[in-house]
Each structure stands twice: as structure tokens, then as C-alpha cells.
């Protein structure tokens, strides 16, 4: 459930230990501190091993696993900014998991909603990141990026076909895109 690494990081990656060091740096950023603080206020404790560096077979920056935490794929990430984005993205999923009593990751609409929120609120789709990915659109880049990300993640869900993923995304788009909790507005 998430962030695609840049072209540079796809070719190199880093070791699990290097990635774990970057995760520790990430934990000191204001956005990560903010998200962790709001989760803890809501009674959702994050264990010491909730965010961890792992070697991934699939080409992805990382993913959130219910009951296990955030996995950052060291072999597909090379830069601190990528680790920060993956951690923030994963923490938004964790926040959703914590706050939605009935969140069901096998439900395409639930999954799409969390992906919309994570893509929109994490900064994954900032125009500079989009330019680095080769997407040069001047207007509407952020929503297009979020839609691409949602489709990539939700279609990877074995319970969601491409049609089901697209229908789910469209059905929940307005509500989920405009839901900025725990932020007052999209960062």
C-alpha cells in the first residue's frame, strides 16, 4: 500500500541497516511526530518495531500491514526523503486503521479511501515529486497522481479487480479526498 520509489532508487536501494537509520531520522520529523502524537492521543500505541526496514521482493517503496505495521523496502529506497514519505504514508494508513472501527482492507471502497487519504495528505503527490517521476502536468497533477497511486495499490489487493477498484475510488473520492483528519487541512 504505497509509494513508488524514484527511478534512481529503483536501481540501487540501500541495506536494511541503512534504511533503519533513515527510519530513525524520519521519526524526528515534524509530520511524523504529529501523526504519532495524534495516534497516541486516540489510544493507538505504536510499538518500537512498528516501522521497520525490510528487503522486499516486489518493486515498491513499502507497505502497511494490518497488525504488523509499516514495512519500508530498503532495496527499493535510497534517499531520506523517500523513507520520510513512506513512513508518513504508512502512518496515515495506521491512523485510519486506528480510527475506523470497521475498516476492512478486503473492501475495495475502504482500501481506496485510505489510499486517497494517504496519497493526498502525505505529500507523495507534491508537484516536485511528480516532475521527478516524469509527469509534467501543470494543473491537476496532485489529483491525477493520487488516482494513479490508488489504482496501483487497490488493484494489487486480491479482492479488487481493476473495475472494482476504479468504481470504489470514484464512489468514495469526494468524501475521502476532503477528509483531512488529523490535520485541520491538507498539509
Residue frames relative to the residue before (quaternion, step in Angstrom):
aa qw qx qy qz dx dy dz
X 1.0000 0.0000 0.0000 0.0000 0.00 0.00 0.00
X 0.8788 0.2454 -0.2413 0.3307 3.36 0.36 1.23
X 0.9300 -0.0715 -0.0219 0.3600 3.33 -1.62 -0.26
X 0.3367 -0.7331 0.5603 0.1876 3.48 -0.82 1.03
X 0.4273 -0.7076 0.4962 0.2656 3.58 -0.86 0.91
X 0.5941 -0.5659 0.4293 0.3775 3.55 -1.24 0.39
X 0.6831 -0.4798 0.3493 0.4257 3.57 -1.28 0.30
X 0.6297 0.5488 -0.3328 0.4376 3.58 1.00 -0.81
X 0.7195 0.4482 -0.2701 0.4566 3.58 0.82 -0.94
X 0.5603 0.6005 -0.4004 0.4063 3.59 1.11 -0.51
X 0.7111 0.4732 -0.2710 0.4438 3.56 0.97 -0.76
X 0.8042 0.3159 -0.1529 0.4796 3.62 1.03 -0.59
X 0.0780 -0.8066 0.5777 0.0977 3.55 0.54 -1.11
X 0.2981 -0.7232 0.5826 0.2207 3.53 -1.29 -0.22
X 0.6249 -0.5255 0.4023 0.4141 3.54 -1.28 0.09
X 0.6513 -0.4939 0.3919 0.4224 3.56 -1.27 0.30
X 0.6594 0.5111 -0.3147 0.4527 3.62 0.93 -0.82
X 0.6423 0.5063 -0.3232 0.4761 3.61 0.98 -0.82
X 0.6572 0.5081 -0.3001 0.4689 3.55 0.98 -0.87
X 0.6372 0.5222 -0.3321 0.4594 3.60 0.98 -0.80
X 0.6162 0.5290 -0.3360 0.4771 3.60 1.09 -0.70
X 0.6592 0.4919 -0.3077 0.4783 3.59 1.00 -0.82
X 0.6004 0.5412 -0.3601 0.4658 3.61 1.06 -0.65
X 0.6433 0.5212 -0.3240 0.4578 3.60 0.94 -0.86
X 0.6338 0.5062 -0.3245 0.4866 3.60 1.05 -0.74
X 0.6299 0.5577 -0.3181 0.4371 3.55 1.01 -0.87
X 0.6330 0.5604 -0.3241 0.4246 3.58 1.02 -0.79
X 0.6686 0.4905 -0.2879 0.4789 3.58 1.27 -0.36
X 0.5169 0.6384 -0.4285 0.3763 3.63 1.22 -0.05
X 0.6173 -0.5923 0.3721 0.3601 3.57 -1.10 0.69
X 0.6556 0.5144 -0.3299 0.4436 3.62 0.91 -0.79
X 0.6620 0.4872 -0.3104 0.4775 3.60 0.92 -0.85
X 0.6361 0.5215 -0.3281 0.4646 3.59 0.94 -0.82
X 0.6386 0.5376 -0.3150 0.4515 3.57 0.98 -0.90
X 0.6882 0.4795 -0.2832 0.4650 3.59 0.82 -0.99
X 0.6565 0.5052 -0.3136 0.4642 3.59 0.91 -0.88
X 0.6410 0.5333 -0.3195 0.4501 3.58 0.96 -0.87
X 0.6897 0.4716 -0.2865 0.4688 3.60 0.90 -0.89
X 0.6177 0.5205 -0.3512 0.4736 3.58 1.07 -0.58
X 0.6759 0.4954 -0.2957 0.4586 3.56 0.90 -0.91
X 0.6160 0.5381 -0.3419 0.4628 3.61 1.07 -0.72
X 0.6958 0.4549 -0.2587 0.4919 3.56 1.12 -0.68
X 0.5896 -0.6140 0.3518 0.3895 3.56 1.29 0.09
X 0.5556 0.5870 -0.3929 0.4385 3.57 1.24 0.32
X 0.1502 -0.8151 0.5575 0.0461 3.54 -0.13 1.30
X 0.2348 -0.7386 0.6162 0.1400 3.52 -1.09 0.78
X 0.3767 -0.7402 0.5124 0.2183 3.55 -0.64 1.07
X 0.6921 -0.4874 0.3412 0.4086 3.55 -1.29 0.30
X 0.7527 0.3638 -0.1896 0.5149 3.58 1.10 -0.66
X 0.3136 0.7861 -0.4828 0.2250 3.61 1.23 0.41
X 0.7550 0.2221 -0.1312 0.6028 3.59 1.09 -0.72
X 0.1288 0.8235 -0.5389 0.1222 3.57 -0.52 1.13
X 0.4621 -0.6456 0.5416 0.2763 3.49 -1.28 0.60
X 0.0320 0.7868 -0.6139 0.0544 3.55 -0.97 0.92
X 0.4390 -0.6237 0.5607 0.3224 3.55 -1.32 0.24
X 0.1420 -0.8196 0.5532 0.0464 3.60 -0.73 1.06
X 0.4320 -0.6859 0.5266 0.2564 3.55 -1.07 0.78
X 0.6909 0.4381 -0.2715 0.5070 3.58 1.02 -0.82
X 0.4789 -0.6613 0.4997 0.2893 3.56 -1.11 0.70
X 0.3853 0.6830 -0.5248 0.3311 3.55 -0.11 1.36
X 0.5574 -0.6183 0.4437 0.3319 3.54 -1.23 0.44
X 0.7364 -0.3095 0.2165 0.5613 3.53 1.19 -0.54
X 0.1645 -0.7835 0.5917 0.0942 3.53 -1.32 -0.10
X 0.3853 -0.6727 0.5814 0.2471 3.50 -1.34 0.41
X 0.0850 -0.7848 0.6128 0.0367 3.57 -0.90 0.94
X 0.4762 -0.6784 0.4862 0.2770 3.54 -0.70 1.12
X 0.8278 0.2044 -0.1747 0.4923 3.54 -0.90 0.98
X 0.7398 0.3744 -0.2255 0.5116 3.60 1.23 -0.25
X 0.5252 -0.6529 0.4008 0.3705 3.58 1.04 -0.69
X 0.6760 -0.4683 0.3914 0.4129 3.51 -1.29 -0.53
X 0.1456 -0.7697 0.6195 0.0511 3.53 -0.84 1.07
X 0.1377 -0.7710 0.6185 0.0638 3.58 -0.76 1.07
X 0.3376 -0.7771 0.5040 0.1674 3.57 -0.61 1.17
X 0.3163 -0.8005 0.4819 0.1642 3.54 -0.09 1.32
X 0.6992 0.4936 -0.2833 0.4326 3.58 0.93 -0.84
X 0.7268 0.3688 -0.2483 0.5236 3.61 1.25 -0.04
X 0.6784 0.4085 -0.2760 0.5447 3.57 1.30 0.19
X 0.1087 -0.8242 0.5550 0.0287 3.54 -0.95 0.88
X 0.7738 0.3576 -0.1657 0.4959 3.58 1.08 -0.69
X 0.6268 -0.5541 0.4030 0.3710 3.56 -1.17 0.62
X 0.6385 0.5446 -0.3336 0.4295 3.59 0.93 -0.86
X 0.6418 0.5193 -0.3218 0.4636 3.59 1.02 -0.76
X 0.6369 0.5073 -0.3212 0.4835 3.58 1.00 -0.79
X 0.6342 0.5308 -0.3315 0.4540 3.59 0.91 -0.90
X 0.6779 0.4961 -0.2931 0.4565 3.58 0.86 -0.97
X 0.6554 0.5091 -0.3172 0.4590 3.58 0.94 -0.85
X 0.6522 0.5081 -0.3126 0.4677 3.59 0.96 -0.85
X 0.6597 0.4963 -0.3100 0.4716 3.60 0.89 -0.90
X 0.6412 0.5245 -0.3179 0.4612 3.58 0.90 -0.93
X 0.6877 0.4864 -0.2737 0.4643 3.57 0.88 -0.97
X 0.6467 0.5186 -0.3216 0.4577 3.59 1.03 -0.74
X 0.6073 0.5236 -0.3643 0.4736 3.60 1.10 -0.54
X 0.6208 0.5081 -0.3398 0.4908 3.60 1.04 -0.70
X 0.6565 0.5084 -0.3103 0.4629 3.58 0.94 -0.88
X 0.6171 0.5323 -0.3350 0.4728 3.58 1.05 -0.77
X 0.6518 0.5051 -0.3138 0.4707 3.58 0.93 -0.89
X 0.6382 0.5308 -0.3146 0.4605 3.57 0.96 -0.91
X 0.6710 0.5131 -0.2817 0.4550 3.55 0.99 -0.90
X 0.7736 0.4050 -0.1893 0.4491 3.58 0.88 -0.95
X 0.7047 0.4158 -0.2715 0.5067 3.60 1.09 -0.48
X 0.3532 -0.7801 0.4806 0.1888 3.55 -0.27 1.27
X 0.7918 0.2895 -0.1474 0.5172 3.58 1.06 -0.65
X 0.2572 0.7795 -0.5345 0.2010 3.62 1.11 0.51
X 0.0502 -0.7957 0.6024 -0.0386 3.53 -0.74 1.15
X 0.3132 -0.7923 0.4964 0.1665 3.59 -0.30 1.26
X 0.6111 0.5275 -0.3677 0.4617 3.62 1.20 -0.20
X 0.5880 0.5339 -0.3619 0.4881 3.58 1.31 -0.19
X 0.4496 -0.7315 0.4444 0.2556 3.59 -0.50 1.19
X 0.6597 0.5047 -0.3186 0.4566 3.61 0.97 -0.77
X 0.6350 0.5117 -0.3325 0.4736 3.61 0.99 -0.76
X 0.6611 0.5022 -0.3013 0.4690 3.56 0.90 -0.97
X 0.6611 0.5125 -0.3098 0.4520 3.60 0.88 -0.95
X 0.6413 0.5351 -0.3307 0.4394 3.58 0.94 -0.83
X 0.6792 0.4739 -0.2997 0.4736 3.58 0.84 -0.90
X 0.6444 0.5106 -0.3236 0.4683 3.60 1.03 -0.72
X 0.6148 0.5302 -0.3472 0.4694 3.59 1.02 -0.76
X 0.6744 0.4949 -0.2932 0.4629 3.56 0.86 -0.97
X 0.6815 0.4898 -0.2963 0.4558 3.59 0.85 -0.94
X 0.6635 0.5005 -0.3100 0.4616 3.59 0.95 -0.81
X 0.6993 0.4788 -0.2595 0.4629 3.55 0.98 -0.89
X 0.7736 0.4009 -0.1981 0.4490 3.59 0.83 -0.96
X 0.6597 0.5638 -0.3110 0.3877 3.59 1.11 -0.54
X 0.4830 -0.6500 0.4578 0.3669 3.59 1.14 -0.48
X 0.3447 0.7573 -0.4876 0.2643 3.60 1.27 0.10
X 0.7836 0.3595 -0.1518 0.4834 3.55 1.00 -0.87
X 0.2289 0.7728 -0.5467 0.2270 3.57 1.16 0.57
X 0.6031 -0.6168 0.3567 0.3585 3.60 -0.94 0.83
X 0.6215 0.5363 -0.3592 0.4439 3.64 1.01 -0.62
X 0.6440 0.4980 -0.3203 0.4843 3.60 1.01 -0.76
X 0.6365 0.5279 -0.3225 0.4605 3.56 1.02 -0.79
X 0.6339 0.5178 -0.3305 0.4698 3.60 0.99 -0.78
X 0.6593 0.5057 -0.3071 0.4640 3.59 0.96 -0.83
X 0.6633 0.4792 -0.2983 0.4913 3.59 1.16 -0.54
X 0.5698 -0.6252 0.3673 0.3867 3.58 1.29 -0.12
X 0.5461 0.5755 -0.4182 0.4424 3.58 1.21 0.34
X 0.1383 -0.8627 0.4864 0.0114 3.55 -0.33 1.31
X 0.3345 0.7668 -0.4929 0.2393 3.59 1.19 0.25
X 0.3942 -0.7401 0.4988 0.2192 3.58 -0.85 0.98
X 0.8005 0.1672 -0.0754 0.5706 3.60 0.83 -0.96
X 0.8163 0.2734 -0.2015 0.4673 3.53 -1.11 0.73
X 0.3607 0.7641 -0.4778 0.2403 3.59 1.24 0.15
X 0.6609 0.5441 -0.3269 0.4004 3.58 0.90 -0.92
X 0.6951 0.4529 -0.2912 0.4763 3.60 0.79 -0.90
X 0.6173 0.5336 -0.3499 0.4602 3.61 1.03 -0.71
X 0.6494 0.5175 -0.3037 0.4671 3.56 1.00 -0.90
X 0.6472 0.5052 -0.3251 0.4692 3.59 0.89 -0.90
X 0.6520 0.5175 -0.3192 0.4530 3.61 0.91 -0.87
X 0.6391 0.5130 -0.3275 0.4702 3.62 0.95 -0.83
X 0.6712 0.5106 -0.2888 0.4532 3.55 0.91 -0.96
X 0.6408 0.5189 -0.3196 0.4669 3.58 0.95 -0.89
X 0.6772 0.4953 -0.3017 0.4528 3.58 0.82 -0.96
X 0.6435 0.5223 -0.3297 0.4522 3.59 0.94 -0.82
X 0.7147 0.4551 -0.2581 0.4642 3.57 0.86 -0.94
X 0.7141 0.4596 -0.2795 0.4480 3.59 0.75 -0.98
X 0.6500 0.4915 -0.3380 0.4708 3.63 1.01 -0.62
X 0.5968 0.5399 -0.3668 0.4667 3.61 1.22 -0.31
X 0.5415 0.5889 -0.3920 0.4542 3.59 1.30 -0.27
X 0.4435 -0.7329 0.4482 0.2555 3.60 -0.57 1.12
X 0.6534 0.5122 -0.3144 0.4602 3.61 1.23 -0.32
X 0.7392 0.4046 -0.2037 0.4985 3.61 1.27 -0.17
X 0.2844 -0.7307 0.5986 0.1642 3.56 -0.70 1.09
X 0.6777 -0.4638 0.3514 0.4495 3.58 -1.24 0.16
X 0.6561 0.5041 -0.3105 0.4680 3.59 0.94 -0.84
X 0.6601 0.4983 -0.3071 0.4708 3.59 0.91 -0.88
X 0.6388 0.5269 -0.3210 0.4596 3.59 1.00 -0.81
X 0.6746 0.4884 -0.2953 0.4682 3.59 0.88 -0.95
X 0.6593 0.5060 -0.3080 0.4631 3.59 0.91 -0.89
X 0.6521 0.5115 -0.3086 0.4669 3.58 0.97 -0.87
X 0.6492 0.5210 -0.3175 0.4542 3.58 0.91 -0.93
X 0.6828 0.4801 -0.2927 0.4664 3.59 0.85 -0.93
X 0.6527 0.5403 -0.3174 0.4257 3.60 0.98 -0.82
X 0.7870 0.3191 -0.1621 0.5025 3.60 0.98 -0.80
X 0.3612 0.7930 -0.4535 0.1870 3.59 1.27 -0.22
X 0.7313 0.4533 -0.2765 0.4281 3.61 0.50 -1.12
X 0.6742 0.4909 -0.3001 0.4630 3.57 0.85 -0.93
X 0.7448 0.4317 -0.2382 0.4497 3.58 0.74 -1.04
X 0.6277 0.5292 -0.3407 0.4582 3.60 1.02 -0.71
X 0.7320 0.4201 -0.2280 0.4856 3.58 1.04 -0.76
X 0.5552 0.5699 -0.3997 0.4553 3.60 1.28 -0.03
X 0.0485 -0.8492 0.5252 -0.0259 3.58 -0.24 1.27
X 0.3351 0.7574 -0.5053 0.2426 3.62 1.20 0.17
X 0.5858 -0.1570 -0.7951 -0.0037 1.70 -1.96 1.52
X 0.4864 0.6587 -0.4352 0.3743 3.59 1.26 0.15
X 0.5328 -0.5980 0.4820 0.3554 3.59 -1.21 0.46
X 0.7662 -0.0291 0.0431 0.6405 3.55 1.18 -0.72
X 0.6649 -0.4892 0.3521 0.4411 3.57 -1.21 0.28
X 0.4643 -0.6975 0.4687 0.2797 3.60 -0.82 0.96
